[in-house]
Amino acid sequence: MTDRVVGEQGDVLLDAAERVLLAEGLPGLSVRRVTAEAGVNVAAVNYVFGGKDALLRALLRRLLRPVTEERISRIDTLVAAGHPTVAELVEAFVEPLMTLHQRLGSQFGELLVRLPQDEDQLRTSGGSALEPGIERMLDALAPVLPDLPRDILRLRLGMLIGTVIAYTVGVVRLESLDESAELKELLAFVTAGLAA
């Protein structure tokens, strides 16, 4: 299945899947629960998406698309203003994903952990939705970090993404810091790593 969702019924199913994910988490996101929420026949998930895993991949792509759009908008604004710093670019890149994480909470981490399971699934699950923002970030970073070849920038950006995902999944949390303080530390850490 491509990035395109099949018609109105696909949108209805994705809306229902998002509501179920928010209310019950990934364990509650069964085909029967989603189709009941959508008010459609249980066979609709197989007909429209080809199964539950494909529905989850489509849901992840849908959730990540606005992240990419916001990233590109923020990066373009910084570049147009002239001479962005690495820290400004990192903030523009990371904060849209953190906003999604704040909206979905632990369910976002559950979805990320559940899908994808290998590199091919990464490209079809969320990678294709994120790629334009990644490329725009690399374009913006190149003149700011001119001594780093693009392949090294891509590698470091991948490490940044991995660190941010580990944070959103809740691998490390400090009860002594509030969320804004944790985000500040995360941004400082990944900025230093990217610019090292």
Phi, psi and omega in degrees: 000139179276183177298335184285129176274142184283098167062190184297322180296326176297317178296319179298317179293320179293320175301314180295318180298320178294318178298316180295318178301314180295321185279323191235356182075177182297323178300330180274357185272072177266160178301316180297319181293318180294314182291326175296316179297323182279343182072035180233168179296144181301335180286349184299323180297315178293320181295314186278317187249337183094008177137174184295316181299319178293324175299315180295321177296319178294322178295317179297315177301316181297318180291328184274339181304312178296331176299313179297315180299317179293319178302309182300316180300313182293319179295315179299321178297316179296315181295319180296327179287340176095134172054056177291152176270164176300318181298318178295318180293319178297316178300316179296330181278321187274319188302321178300323177291323179293326176298317176297317179300318179295323181290319185264342180063217185296338179297327178297313178299318178301317180294318178297320180290322182291320180228142354271172180248346176212176186298321179296319178292328176300316181295320182277334183281290183239337185302318181294329178285331183270337188306315179300323178291324177295314179297320179294322177296316178298318177299320181286326181286328186308311179285339180281327178238066189293342181277352180260124175297153184301324180293327176288320175301316179298317179299313180294323177294323175298320177294321176301312180299316178300319178295315180296319179295317178301321178295314182294330179286343177091024179302318180229127176219141177245121179292338182282347179248142173278172186299321181292324177291320177297317179297319178300316178294319178299313180298318179297317182296309184288330176295315179298318179294320180293321185271353185302000000 
